[in-house]
Amino acid sequence: MPLSSVVQVLFRLSALNWLVSGLVQLALGPLENRSFSWIGLLVPAVLLGSGIIVWVFAPFVSRFVSRGCDQSLSLEGVSLRSLYSTAFVGIGLWFALSNFAQVFNWLHFSIAYSKISGIPSSGPGSFYHLSSAGLTFIAGIILVATARFWARKLTEGGERDAIANP
């Protein structure tokens, strides 16, 4: 497997992180600030746009970065599909595990606060933090569950190209 393939997977992992972060912020940003602001949409839009750009251009940039030293790595038994699958499971676990404590903490706080005060937890801020961590947690679980599917989708075209151009 060429080094550029490994670099491409790493670029796409970063892009996936930016895409999920941008989508979560874009979806929940208006809930945090009740007043609409174009500036409030700037950071999520930049994250989302950067993620899309890095995802699309990852093959070209990885070949450029590894030019002159794009040697084949001796990873016997490791295919590009298994590398993608492992990477998706890894980032999915990272999303899920890094947000599990926040989700659990905010759910516990909301339940405990509503039992003590008799009213639901106050303000959109607590909902924003819970839903932000919750959506990222759910995205991580979905990514772990669908890692093989996405790895297969990403490598099908490349395998056809390798067979057509040996």
C-alpha positions in Angstrom: 0.0 0.0 0.0 1.5 3.4 -1.0 2.2 6.0 1.7 -0.1 8.4 -0.1 -3.1 6.1 0.7 -2.3 6.3 4.4 -1.9 10.1 4.2 -5.2 10.3 2.3 -7.0 8.4 5.1 -5.6 10.8 7.7 -6.7 13.8 5.7 -10.2 12.4 5.4 -10.3 11.7 9.1 -9.6 15.4 9.8 -12.2 16.4 7.2 -14.8 14.1 8.8 -14.1 15.7 12.2 -14.5 19.2 10.7 -17.7 18.2 8.9 -19.4 16.8 12.0 -18.3 19.8 14.1 -19.5 22.2 11.5 -22.9 20.4 11.1 -23.5 20.3 14.9 -22.6 23.9 15.3 -24.7 25.0 12.3 -27.7 23.0 13.5 -27.5 24.1 17.2 -26.0 27.6 16.8 -29.4 29.4 16.5 -30.6 27.7 19.7 -27.7 29.1 21.7 -28.2 32.7 20.4 -31.8 33.7 20.0 -30.9 36.7 17.9 -29.8 35.9 14.3 -26.3 36.8 13.3 -24.4 36.2 10.1 -21.2 36.2 12.1 -22.6 33.4 14.3 -22.9 31.3 11.1 -19.4 32.1 9.9 -17.4 29.6 12.1 -19.7 26.6 11.4 -19.7 27.5 7.7 -15.9 27.7 7.6 -15.6 24.3 9.4 -18.1 22.7 7.1 -16.6 24.2 4.0 -13.1 23.3 5.1 -14.2 19.7 5.7 -15.7 19.4 2.3 -12.7 20.9 0.6 -10.2 18.7 2.5 -12.4 15.6 1.8 -12.6 16.3 -1.9 -8.9 17.2 -2.4 -7.4 14.6 0.0 -6.3 12.3 -2.9 -4.5 15.1 -4.7 -2.9 16.6 -1.6 -1.8 13.2 -0.3 0.0 12.5 -3.5 1.6 15.9 -3.4 2.7 15.6 0.2 4.2 12.1 -0.3 5.7 12.8 -3.7 9.3 11.6 -4.0 8.8 9.2 -1.0 5.6 7.5 -2.0 7.0 4.1 -1.2 4.9 1.1 -0.7 4.4 0.3 3.0 4.8 -3.4 3.9 1.4 -3.8 5.6 0.8 -7.4 4.7 -2.8 -8.3 4.9 -4.0 -4.7 5.3 -6.0 -3.4 2.5 -7.2 0.2 1.9 -10.7 -1.0 2.8 -9.6 -2.3 6.1 -7.6 0.8 6.8 -10.6 3.0 6.1 -12.8 0.7 8.2 -10.4 0.9 11.1 -10.1 4.7 10.8 -13.9 5.2 10.8 -14.3 2.9 13.8 -11.5 4.8 15.5 -13.0 8.3 14.9 -16.5 7.1 15.7 -15.3 5.7 19.0 -13.5 9.0 19.6 -16.6 11.0 19.0 -18.8 8.7 21.1 -16.4 8.3 24.0 -15.3 11.9 24.2 -18.9 13.0 24.4 -20.5 10.3 26.5 -19.5 11.9 29.8 -21.0 15.2 28.8 -24.2 13.6 27.6 -24.5 11.6 30.8 -23.6 14.6 33.0 -26.2 16.9 31.3 -28.9 14.3 31.4 -28.3 13.6 35.1 -28.3 17.4 35.8 -31.5 17.9 33.9 -33.3 15.1 35.7 -32.0 16.0 39.1 -32.8 19.7 38.6 -36.3 19.0 37.4 -37.0 16.8 40.4 -35.7 19.3 42.9 -37.3 22.4 41.4 -40.3 20.9 39.7 -39.5 22.6 36.5 -37.3 21.5 33.5 -33.7 22.7 33.4 -33.6 26.4 32.5 -32.4 28.1 29.4 -31.3 27.2 25.9 -27.7 27.1 27.1 -28.1 23.8 28.9 -30.1 22.4 25.9 -27.4 23.6 23.5 -24.6 21.9 25.5 -26.5 18.7 25.9 -27.7 18.5 22.2 -24.2 19.4 20.9 -22.6 16.6 22.9 -25.5 14.4 22.1 -25.4 14.8 18.4 -21.7 14.2 18.2 -22.1 11.1 20.4 -24.9 9.8 18.1 -22.7 10.6 15.0 -19.9 8.6 16.6 -22.2 5.6 17.3 -23.6 5.8 13.7 -20.0 6.0 12.3 -18.9 2.9 14.2 -22.0 1.0 13.1 -21.6 1.9 9.4 -17.8 1.9 9.1 -17.6 -1.1 6.8 -20.3 0.4 4.5 -18.4 3.7 4.1 -15.1 1.9 3.7 -16.6 -0.2 0.9 -18.1 2.8 -0.8 -14.9 4.7 -0.7 -12.7 1.9 -2.0 -14.9 0.4 -4.7 -13.9 3.0 -7.3 -10.2 2.7 -6.5 -10.3 -1.1 -6.7 -11.9 -0.8 -10.2 -9.2 1.6 -11.2 -6.5 -0.7 -10.0 -7.9 -3.6 -11.9 -8.3 -1.6 -15.1 -4.8 -0.1 -14.9 -2.5 -2.7 -13.4 
